[in-house]
Amino acid sequence: MSLIDGLRSPHSPLRRFLDRELSAGPGPLRQNYRAQHRTDHVLLPPPGVGTEAGTVGTAIDQRLRLAFTAAAPVDDAALIGIECTGRFGGHGEGLRMRAVGNELAARLTETVQHLDLDNRDLPLDRAQDEEEDLARMLIAAAWYQVMTRNSIGFASTPLAGAALEDPGAFTLTRLLELPHPDMVDDVLNQLHKTAHSPLEDLRARTRTEECHGGPTFAGARITADADLAVDGLLLDFKSTRHPLKEMSQRTAWQLAGYLLLDATDAYRIDTVGLYLTRTGVLASWPVEDFLDLLGTCRRDLTELRGVFAELLTGCHGHADAPYFTTQEEVDHVRRLLERLAPVAAPGCCPTCLQPLPEATRRLRKFCTTRCRGRAQVLRNRGLMPGGPRPLFSGHQPPHPDLPGDAQVMSLTARFPR
């Protein structure tokens, strides 16, 4: 189960839950984000990056994590991808990719340790030739990550193309030659921009032991990892070339999801934020302000985390599913969401559930005109009383990688009877 997958479809239980609980929508948070983003200069990717912008983004994310803590020189997703490539192809190509991937992981680990990247007594960036070599390794590791997240997409990576074309010539040297020079330059340009940004100031005033790169959430029953947790601040890095459009609903809900998944308060999060690698802007919000801007129905974070955990548990590992195959599953999810739905107490706004001001209780049903407008939107989506019933499809389109019988068997096992 994946947080990102669950946010893609408006019909998934996870997305429907967040759409209702975060009653203000992303608008107020987006407005505040844009007020913090006070720069018009955007570092655009060079022409040779092309469709590999996502790969560059993964590489710069890992490079910035390593500047705070080098405890995990190779990202877990890359390690999983390396192992999974062993089953890719049919004539030894996969075994060759796995062998080269293991060499890459060893070389990357040795390089990160040698460069002492998280040493606060040294600058964030190293010498040009050292950073170029490191960038090539991080880009190659990002291609292995694709195998973890999307095995179909992995076949289109330069890594897979080179290995399938000539397995015998596929070596670590050949792999590190594959990144286009513009990709390497793009990683370095974003790194150099960060070296003169608020993120460098944050690095300078924190200690390595306070930092967690790629924080995960134990016992959450859902796959999710932010980019950095440092001294109570939960950060996600974004390398978008359109930073003012970045605070989409998916991004806002993603940050909220990370916050809610830390049910044990392992990272002691008191602030959440975004760092924009192409503008050098760090936008952040204290947790109370963040929940207020999203119009969170339950402002007590412990309570909200508890209800969110009930949702994940009640969906038996499929809170991210956009479709269900049987009426029994549809009814199960509908009953679960109805049970967990927030209920307005007397004298409270039915949209955000916050107490109405004393002077308006007899005159107004909603605390603000925004809540009045949002109420109709939520009703139209079946998320408030008075609207249509929640929509859950009883049909799952066939999965392209499974035959029909296997698809039915895999889907009907979702909810144990």
Buried (B, 14 or more C-beta within 10 A) or exposed (E): BBBBBBBEBEBBBBBBBBBBBBBBBBBBBBEBBBEBBEEEEBBEBBEBBEEBBBBBBBBBBBBBBBBBBBBBBBBEBBBBBBBBBBEBBEEEBBBBBBBBBBBBBEBBBEBBEEBEBBEBEEEBBBEEEEBBBBBBBBBBBBBBBBBBBEBEEBBEBBBBEBBBEEBEEBBBEBBBEBBBEBBBBBBBBBBBBBBEBBBBEBBEEBEBEBBBBBBBBEEBBBBBBBBBBBBBBBBBBBBBBEBBEBBEBEBBBBBBBBBBBBBEEBBEBEBBBBBBBBBBBBBBBBBEBBBBBBBBBBBEBEEBBEBBBBBBEBBBEBBBBBBBBBEBBBEBBBEBBEEBBBEBEEEBBBBBBBBBEEEEBEEBBBBBEBBBEBBEBBBEBBBBEEBEEBEBEEEBEEEEEEEEEEBBEEBBEBBEE
